């Protein structure tokens, strides 16, 4: 799984990083966005719905920062 470190990046930069990284992920593979921006908890699932990707869910990184996992579908 590829993990993007978006700690300290304000909205919309975590989503921009996600969009740029997705082409480098194989279909079916996972990509995680670690972001402490509170908007990411809404923005990442919404982006997935709009882009036809699967939002797998959220957990936390080792330091307690939210981590949002996406599966590339196309």
Secondary structure, 3 states (H helix, E strand, C coil): CEEEECCCCCCCHHHHHHHHHHCCCCCCCEEEEECCCCCHHHHHHHHHHHHCCEEEEEEECCCCCEEEEEECCC
